[in-house]
Amino acid sequence: MASVPSDKPHLPTPVKLLIAGGFGVGKTTMVGAVSEIRPLRTEEVLTDRSVGVDDLSGVEKKTTTTVAMDFGRISVGDDYVLYLFGTPGQERFWFVWDELAKGALGAVVLADTRRLSDCFPSVDYFERRGTPFVVAVNCFEGAPVYDLAEVKLALSLPPDIPVLLCDARRRASGKEVLITLVQHAYSKRPVASV
Amino acid sequence: MNPDEQLYDEQVVRPYVISRGRTEARANLDLISLAVAVRQPTGLEVGLDPEHVAIVKMCVRPLSVAEIAATLDLPAGTVRVLLGDLLDAGFVAVQDPQPEVDVLDERMYRAVLDGLRAL
């Protein structure tokens, strides 16, 4: 085998942000609006061990599931590269979320005021995990316009969680949401222990 | 059970053939681990499959496991195995495992915010 060169090339540090929310809320649209590449789709083949209720033998049934995730990339200087991952919409893929959420700097929870409850699982998940997040209300045409305070109340969010309106199709809007998220994550960063 | 279910799932079988049945990657890589080519294959190497060569060719600039997987239409797990082979053979460099981004690094927040503002 050839020897591995000792002078390792400089590789930027990847930083991961997540875009979560219910099915059809505009996650991939937002990824595509801010990404420097067209949104890509990656698939993980996962083995899910589930025990059937009528399985008397006690043998574990293994099923393989393919989970697709859309993602985009934003290069930020020479030292960092930002990856945006849209989380799979279905709740039964929580186990993928754990892998995705590991090491994520923060998350955007996209909400649609017509189906506000669709974003509850995402809010619960990031709250429980302690991942910094902001809620961005995607302004669909024809959707009722609510006051942000009402949305906050409906989601029973802690007062320090930023809630903002956005248009997932527009780069400027997605950019504003991501800046708000990173600023929020910065304010929530753990204090260095001595 | 769905009566139309295939005997095997093509999406699962093909990747396992490419990785020769291996599911555990040698290197500790996640979806955003970056790889970059350090030398290009001459075409005379033994044991390099077309997928290996494709990865080295793509990685003339740093690419993440997720990007490689998406471009080659392979599951991320298969790409991890192939990258492990390429790492052993000295074709690519991969990032040292970084389980978590350093959330205490103020420089990182500044760089990310500057990058986003420049979008």
Interface residues (C-beta under 8 A of the other chain):
Chain A: M1 A2 S3 V4 P5 K8 P9 L11 P12 T13 P14 V15 K16 V34 I37 L40 R41 T42 E43 E44 V45 T64 T66 M69 F71 R73 I74 S75 V76 G77 D79 Y80 V81 L82 Y83 F85 E99 L100 K102 G103 A104 L105 R171 K175 L178 I179 V182 Q183 A185 Y186 R189 P190 A192
Chain B: D9 Q11 V12 P15 D30 L31 I32 S33 L34 V36 V38 R39 P62 S64 A66 E67 A69 A70 T71 P75 A76 G77 L87 D88 A89 G90 A93 V94 Q95 Q98 P99 E100 V101 V103 L104 E106 M108 Y109 A111 V112 L113 D114 G115 L116 R117 A118 L119
